[in-house]
Amino acid sequence: MPTMDQIAHKPSLTGSPPPPRQPYRRRRIVWTVLILFSIVFFFGAPWEFPAQGFSSISRASIVHLVRPPGWVPDEIYGLLYFVTRDDGRVLSHDAAVDPKKPMKLTVYAKGSGNWTQRVQVLEEKYPVIVFSKTYCPYSKKAKELLATYDLVPPPKIVEVDLREDGDLIKLILGRLTTHSTFPNIILRGKSLGGSDDVQSLHDERKLKPIFEQGGVHVMGDVIGTEG
Ligand SMILES: *[C@@H]1O[C@H](CO)[C@@H](O)[C@H](O)[C@H]1NC(C)=O
């Protein structure tokens, strides 16, 4: 058996000594790998985003997600909290409400309530929130698709066109999720996108594991790639 050293120094078939190693070539390989990785990261990431976001968190831990003391939720939780209250309150275009600018959580709930607790209750009750328009065919399609999943807890549907503050909510939601059309399907504060997005995830059999990893039970007879 020749040793690795002998193999490395074996003369080539033409008899000429092997060319010296070129650091330039090695650097080029490193760069190629880096560039390929960046491309995969930038273009691949949006599609993998929901699954990746939850992949390291087990189902049990996300259902009872423990936030550190003093945790301040993102603004989207303020909006989600506000629209799921069903107390008839609406946002009005007053001095404190500029939908184009980041807004404080106190705009969505006055006083100094415990936001950690509010978000905890919100996510246990409504992990999936669908911003929809009653007359929009894409909203209808998404709601029908989600109905086949028979989610527990069921999705909370917010029909934005039935709200007086629908226009404000559209602008705020667009700013917070970078998805400015309806429907907008939110799983635990993250937008899964619209009808075509969830349909693609469904077709790729990724939607079921995404819901399950988000701590939502899928009772419907749908096929997923895992779980
Ligand atoms: C807020 O609620 C969380 C979760 O219920 C709790 O752990 C925390 O102690 C509360 N913080 C305050 C300041 O009451």
The ligand as a Gaussian input file, in Angstrom:
#p B3LYP/6-31G(d) Opt

LIG

0 1
 C      -45.582000      39.694000      33.143000
 O      -46.126000      38.452000      32.813000
 C      -45.198000      37.397000      32.771000
 C      -45.876000      36.164000      32.204000
 O      -47.140000      35.974000      32.721000
 C      -44.638000      37.191000      34.161000
 O      -43.710000      36.132000      34.149000
 C      -43.994000      38.474000      34.628000
 O      -43.570000      38.336000      35.945000
 C      -44.956000      39.657000      34.533000
 N      -44.232000      40.885000      34.778000
 C      -44.694000      41.793000      35.617000
 C      -43.835000      43.027000      35.723000
 O      -45.718000      41.687000      36.220000

